[in-house]
Amino acid sequence: MGGNVYFGPTFEDTQAAAVHKIEAQMSLPVIVPVPEDAGGGYTHEKHKENARLIYNAGQLYTLTGKEKYADFAAGMMGAYADVYPGWGIHPARKEQSPGRMFWQNLNESWWLVHVSQAYGAVRDTLSDAQKDHIEQNLLRNMANFLSVESPETFDRIHNHGTWATAAVGMTGYAIGDRDYSEKALLGLDKSGESGFLKQLDELFSPDGYYHEGPYYQRYALMPFVLFARAVSQNEPERAIFRYRDGILEKAIYAVIHQNYAGLFFPINDAIKDKSIATTELLHGVSIAYELTGDPELLSIAEAQGKFALTPEGRAVSDALKSGKSKPFSYRSMRLTDGAQGDQGALDILRASRDPDGLAVVAKNTSQGLGHGHFDKLGILIYDAGREVLRDYGAARFLNVEAKYGGHYLPENNAYAKQTVAHNALVVDSRSHFNADVKTGNKNAPEPGAFEVSDDLIITSASIDTVYAGVSLSRTVAIVKDATFPEPIIIDLVKAHAGAAHSYDLPFHYNGHPVNTNLDVQADPVSRIPLGTDNGYQYLWKVAETDIVEGLSQVTWMLDRKFYTVTTLAPDDSKVVFFQIGANDPNFNLRNEPGFMLRATADRGVVFASVFEPHGEYNPVVEYTLNSYSRVSNVTHFNDGNVDFIRVATVDGDEIGLGVAEDMAPDMAHVITVDGREKSWIGPYHLFHSKSYRSGDR
Amino acid sequence: MGGNVYFGPTFEDTQAAAVHKIEAQMSLPVIVPVPEDAGGGYTHEKHKENARLIYNAGQLYTLTGKEKYADFAAGMMGAYADVYPGWGIHPARKEQSPGRMFWQNLNESWWLVHVSQAYGAVRDTLSDAQKDHIEQNLLRNMANFLSVESPETFDRIHNHGTWATAAVGMTGYAIGDRDYSEKALLGLDKSGESGFLKQLDELFSPDGYYHEGPYYQRYALMPFVLFARAVSQNEPERAIFRYRDGILEKAIYAVIHQNYAGLFFPINDAIKDKSIATTELLHGVSIAYELTGDPELLSIAEAQGKFALTPEGRAVSDALKSGKSKPFSYRSMRLTDGAQGDQGALDILRASRDPDGLAVVAKNTSQGLGHGHFDKLGILIYDAGREVLRDYGAARFLNVEAKYGGHYLPENNAYAKQTVAHNALVVDSRSHFNADVKTGNKNAPEPGAFEVSDDLIITSASIDTVYAGVSLSRTVAIVKDATFPEPIIIDLVKAHAGAAHSYDLPFHYNGHPVNTNLDVQADPVSRIPLGTDNGYQYLWKVAETDIVEGLSQVTWMLDRKFYTVTTLAPDDSKVVFFQIGANDPNFNLRNEPGFMLRATADRGVVFASVFEPHGEYNPVVEYTLNSYSRVSNVTHFNDGNVDFIRVATVDGDEIGLGVAEDMAPDMAHVITVDGREKSWIGPYHLFHSKSYRSGDR
C-alpha cells in the first residue's frame, strides 16, 4: 500500500474555497426572497445558494471551531425562521407535491437536509431564544410540512420520499426529537410499512441497483447516505450500514460502476453531463471510504477533484496525499434489478479495466417507473472515452428557465422516452408497451446467462410482453480474437412472431459517416418526418435505400477512430437514415443522426450485427490507418433453439459465435454450419479464427 | 527565472517511444511497396511511415551513437535505392505536380526532407558502395526529379516550392554537392528570382503572417525552419536566421499566436483539429528556443507534450525540467498581410492573456490564393476554450480515402469557401468577388486603426471591391465595462450603396438555442434549401421570422455558458435560421446550425450587434445563473462620417461606442445622441456606463 505521489486537489482546497465564499458573504446583508420563481429562476437559485451557505458555515464551524461561522449560520437560519411561517404554497407550484419555499416539495426536503445538518453542528452555540425561534418557526414547521402535512410524499417508496424522510429524520436528530426520526425510519404510522427502512428494502436491488437508473440513483443516494450516517451516529445500535447485507455500500459501488469516462450511463430520464463529481457522490465516496477503507475509492475521489466538506472528506484527501490510491476496478458486471433481483438486470460489458475502453451497456432492466424509457433490450456502446452508439437521455434543460421553466420538455415524453429514440427494436412502428408506464412497470425482461471470460463477455435477455404476439430476444457480446486488432461486438437481435410485422432497428451513431456498402444518397432538396407518432414524428427522413445482398455496412468517424457496423438483415430490408429535429418548432431537440434497419417479415426477424472499432485518424501527424472495416460478411445459422453467427473477414478468416436458447451451463449443443458440425457445451461459445489459433498476432 | 516544478512529458519519453518503435521494426522485413494508392491509401501511408522510421533512426544514431540505428537507416535507404529508379509517374497522379513515390510531388519533397537528414546523420558510417548506391539511385535521382525535372513546382513562390527547395537543398548539404543547395536557395537559374530566399521575401508579411493562413503557415513552416537550420549549419556566413530582420522567428511566433485552446484559427482551407502539437511546430518551437532562449516558448512546448527528436528538442525538454517555463504572452495583435504588409491584416483581439478567454479573430486579410475563402471582414469568436461563432474550415477528410480519396471535397469550393459559410456580409446572395480567386487576389481590405487599451480592444477594416457599387466596412471591439460581468463584443457592419440590394449577415453559432425575443417557430414538417447557388444550396431553411421592433436577440447555450447576440437591423428585416446539409447526398458536410439577419435596403445597411457571454450552467452542482441577456436595446446613430452605438441594459444603464471613419489619432469628433453631444478625439471612444463610473462593481 502507498507510494503513489499525489499532486491533485486536496481537501484544503475545498475548504479554502468554502471559506473564501463564506467570508465574502458575511459582510453582505442576508437576502431571503419571497418565493416566486420556478426551478432555475432567481428565488429558486437564491434559496438553494442560501442553504449551501448555511450548510458550509455549519461544516466550517465543525472543522475549524471558529464561532463566526456558527454565528453566520445562526443568523441566516434566524432570518428564514422570521419569514417561513408566513409562506403558503409556492405560487409556481408544480403539478404534484408542491413546496412552500420552492415550486416542489422535493427541493424543500433538499433544503432541510442541508440546513438541519448545519443546525445540529451549531446548536450548542445558540441562546435558548435562538433555538426556540429556529426550531419552532423553521425546522419543526418545515419538518411538519414535509411529513404529516405531505403524507403522499413522505410515505411514498420513491426517491422523493427518501429526501423527505431524510430531511425530517435528520431534523429530529438535530433538535433532539426522536418522534421525527422514528416517523422517518418507519413511516408516519411507525409501522415500518413505509419510511426509510422500507425504502432501503424496496428501492434497491440486492446488487444495489436503483430501478430508475444511475441518474436518479446518484440523486437518491445523497439522502440515503446522509441520513444513514446520522442514524449511525445517533442510534448506532441500528447498525444501519449493515442493514440488508450492507445495501448502502453496494448502492454506492453500483452507481460508480455505472459511469463511462466520468459520466453516468444516460439511460432513462437523465441529464447527460451529470458526472461522478456530483456533490451526492462526493458524500457517497467519502462515507463509503470511511466504512471500507477501500483504496480504489480514492482513485474515484481523485477523479472527482473535489471533496465533501466533512471530516470524512478530509480523511479521503489525507489518504490520497499519503499515496494510498489504487485504480478503480471497472469490470463487466450484472446488476440485477428489482427489490428481489428478479426484475431484469443492467448488464455492463467492459472489454478491459480501462475506464475509457470499449464498453457495452445492455439495458435489460425493469421500466423504472415514471422516469423510465421504453427501450427494452436496448444497448449503448462506448469506446475511446466517447459515446459511439448513444442514448438521447432526457429532453430537458435542467434549471434553464427559458426552456420550459427547466422542466422536462414535452418532447421528453413524446420523443426521448419512445422506443425509436433508443438502440432498441421497434415493432410495427409502435413503442414498447404502447408507451404505457403501468404496463411497463409490470413486465421486466428475462435475463439469460451472463458470462465473462478472457475473450468473450456476453449476455442475453428476452421478453414477450412488449408487443402482443411477438417475443424479443437480444444477445450482445464483446469478442476478442486475433483476426481483429481490437475487440469487436456481436449483437444478435431476434423477434419471434406468428404473424407479419414490420421491424425497425435504430442505431443512433455518434460521428460522421465516411463509408458504406449501400448505394445511398441523402435526399438533396427535401426533408419530411419519418412518421406521425411514437417518436417517429421527430425524425427527419434523410435517406432510404435497399440493403445490398442482405448486408448493410456503415462506417463513421468519431474523434480519432473509425467504427463500422455490419448488419445481416432480411434480403428485402431497407436502411433508413434519419436526423432528430422534425416537429420541433421550439428548437428543443439536439439534431443527432442515426439510421435504422427496416424489415417486414411474416414470422419474426433476425438482425445480426458486428460493431467494429478500427483504425486511427491522426490529424496532428497526418496519417490514417485501417479506415476500412475488416468484416466481409456476417451469416446467421439457426437450428431450432441454437443460433450461430459467423463473421468473415476481408482476408478470408472467420470467427463464430454459438448461442443456445437453453441457458443451462452443462447442456451440449450442436449446429451444422455449411456442412460442418459446430458443437459446444453451455449457453455460449466463441469459435476463434485461424489467426487466433495459429498465434498469428 | 526558474523555480516551477515540471511533471510533464520529457524528451526522454519522446526518445523512448521512438526507440521502442524502431526496435520493433528492426527485426521485421523492410517493405517498400510499389506506388499505387492515393493519399490515405496503403502504399501512401507505408512510404510515409518508412520515411519517419529512416528519419528517427538517423536522429537516434545522432542522439545515442548506437550504430544499429545507422545500419537500420542505411538498410532502408538502400532498399529504396534498389527500386526508386524504376518508378515512373505515380498511377494515382494528382491533377498537377504528380510524384513518383506519391500521388503528388509535395509528398515526395516531404519524404526527401526527412530522408536527406537521416542520410546526413549516418553518411560517415557507410561504405563507399553504399554511399554510391543511395546517393545515385535515390537521393540525386529524387532531387533531380524534384528540381530540374519539376521546374514548375521548384521555382514557384508557394509552399510546395518551399518543400521542394528544402528537400533538394538539404540533400545537397547531406551529400556534399553545393550545386543542389545553390539552386534551392536561388532558383534553378541561381538568379535569386526564385528559390528559398525569394520565398522568404515574398511568402511572409513583415509580421511573419503567411498569406494562406495558419493552417498552411504551420505546414509551410517545417521546410522553412529545417532548411534554414541546415543553411545555418553549413553556411553560417549566410546568417539565414537574421535574414529579412529575422523573418523566420517572426513567422514561428505568428503561427503560435494564431491558435485558440491549442487549435489553429480555421480560416481559409483548414482542417479544424490541427493543433499546436503538430510535428512542424515541434521543430518550430525547438529551433526558435535555440535562437531566442525565450522562456515563454517553453510553455508552448509543455502544451505540445511532445518534442522534436533532435538535440534542440532535448534542450527544450531540459529547460522545462529546470523550471524555466513562463506562460506564453497571448495578446491582441495585428498581423499585417502581404510581402510588404499592405495586403490587409489578420487582427486578433484577446480580452486577456488567458488562452481560453474571450477572443475575436477579424479576417481582414488578402485572399490567400487558391486556398483562400471568400469571407472578407468575416469574424470568428471564441470563449471558454470553445468556438462560439465558428468558421466551417475546409470541407475535407484529410487522408480518409473513402471520402473522395482524402482530397478537398467538391463541397469545399461549392460551400466552405463561399461567403455565406462564414460570419461575413453577403450582398445580393452572391459570394465576394463572385467567388473568383483571381479577382480576390487583386483586392485586399483596407485596415483601419487597431487600438488596444485596458477596456477597449478594437479594429476596423473596409473594402469596396468585393461587390460593384457597394462598399463594406466592419468595426469589431471587445469592451470591458462594469455593467457587464464579462467582456462583451460590439460589432458594427455597414454597407454603403447607391442602389437597392439585399443583405445577409450570417452567424454560425455553436450551441443550442435556448431563448429569443423573436416569434420564431421552426418549420415542423418540411425543409427546403435556402437557395440554389453561392453556397445557399447547402443550407436547409429551418425557420424564417420578422425581427421585433428592429431588434433580433438570440441566446444559445454552449457547454457551461450562455451567449446572446443582440442585433439592431432595419425594421423590416427577417431572421432566417438554417442548418448545413442540403444538397449533400454523400453525407460530406457537418450539419451545423446558424441564423442570418436578412435585409433589403435602398442605400446601404447597418447591422449593429452585441455578443454577450453570460451566466453559468452547472449540471454537476445543479444551478444556473444569469441565463438571460443583460442587453435591452442597441441603437445606432450616424452623423456623416461618425457612428455611435448605444447599448442599453435591462437595469437602465448604458454604454456607448463612438467610431469615426477618419482614423487620424488626433482628429476630434462629435455626434448628437438623443440631444446630447458625445465628443472624443481619435478613431474610437468607449463611453462607459454609470456602473463603471461610480465604481459599482
Chai-1 contact restraints between the chains, C-beta under 6 A:
chainA,res_idxA,chainB,res_idxB,connection_type,confidence,min_distance_angstrom,max_distance_angstrom,comment,restraint_id
A,G40,B,T624,contact,1.0,0.0,6.0,A-B,restraint_1
A,E45,B,Y623,contact,1.0,0.0,6.0,A-B,restraint_2
A,I271,B,P619,contact,1.0,0.0,6.0,A-B,restraint_3
A,D273,B,P619,contact,1.0,0.0,6.0,A-B,restraint_4
A,K274,B,P619,contact,1.0,0.0,6.0,A-B,restraint_5
A,S275,B,V620,contact,1.0,0.0,6.0,A-B,restraint_6
A,A277,B,V620,contact,1.0,0.0,6.0,A-B,restraint_7
A,T278,B,V620,contact,1.0,0.0,6.0,A-B,restraint_8
A,T279,B,V621,contact,1.0,0.0,6.0,A-B,restraint_9
A,N399,B,T624,contact,1.0,0.0,6.0,A-B,restraint_10
A,V400,B,V514,contact,1.0,0.0,6.0,A-B,restraint_11
A,V400,B,T624,contact,1.0,0.0,6.0,A-B,restraint_12
A,V400,B,S627,contact,1.0,0.0,6.0,A-B,restraint_13
A,A402,B,V514,contact,1.0,0.0,6.0,A-B,restraint_14
A,A402,B,N515,contact,1.0,0.0,6.0,A-B,restraint_15
A,K403,B,V514,contact,1.0,0.0,6.0,A-B,restraint_16
A,P513,B,F587,contact,1.0,0.0,6.0,A-B,restraint_17
A,V514,B,V400,contact,1.0,0.0,6.0,A-B,restraint_18
A,V514,B,A402,contact,1.0,0.0,6.0,A-B,restraint_19
A,V514,B,K403,contact,1.0,0.0,6.0,A-B,restraint_20
A,N515,B,A402,contact,1.0,0.0,6.0,A-B,restraint_21
A,Q521,B,P585,contact,1.0,0.0,6.0,A-B,restraint_22
A,A522,B,D584,contact,1.0,0.0,6.0,A-B,restraint_23
A,A522,B,P585,contact,1.0,0.0,6.0,A-B,restraint_24
A,P524,B,N583,contact,1.0,0.0,6.0,A-B,restraint_25
A,P524,B,P585,contact,1.0,0.0,6.0,A-B,restraint_26
A,V525,B,P529,contact,1.0,0.0,6.0,A-B,restraint_27
A,R527,B,R527,contact,1.0,0.0,6.0,A-B,restraint_28
A,P529,B,V525,contact,1.0,0.0,6.0,A-B,restraint_29
A,N583,B,P524,contact,1.0,0.0,6.0,A-B,restraint_30
A,D584,B,A522,contact,1.0,0.0,6.0,A-B,restraint_31
A,P585,B,Q521,contact,1.0,0.0,6.0,A-B,restraint_32
A,P585,B,A522,contact,1.0,0.0,6.0,A-B,restraint_33
A,P585,B,P524,contact,1.0,0.0,6.0,A-B,restraint_34
A,F587,B,P513,contact,1.0,0.0,6.0,A-B,restraint_35
A,P619,B,I271,contact,1.0,0.0,6.0,A-B,restraint_36
A,P619,B,D273,contact,1.0,0.0,6.0,A-B,restraint_37
A,P619,B,K274,contact,1.0,0.0,6.0,A-B,restraint_38
A,V620,B,S275,contact,1.0,0.0,6.0,A-B,restraint_39
A,V620,B,A277,contact,1.0,0.0,6.0,A-B,restraint_40
A,V620,B,T278,contact,1.0,0.0,6.0,A-B,restraint_41
A,V621,B,T279,contact,1.0,0.0,6.0,A-B,restraint_42
A,Y623,B,E45,contact,1.0,0.0,6.0,A-B,restraint_43
A,T624,B,G40,contact,1.0,0.0,6.0,A-B,restraint_44
A,T624,B,N399,contact,1.0,0.0,6.0,A-B,restraint_45
A,T624,B,V400,contact,1.0,0.0,6.0,A-B,restraint_46
A,S627,B,V400,contact,1.0,0.0,6.0,A-B,restraint_47
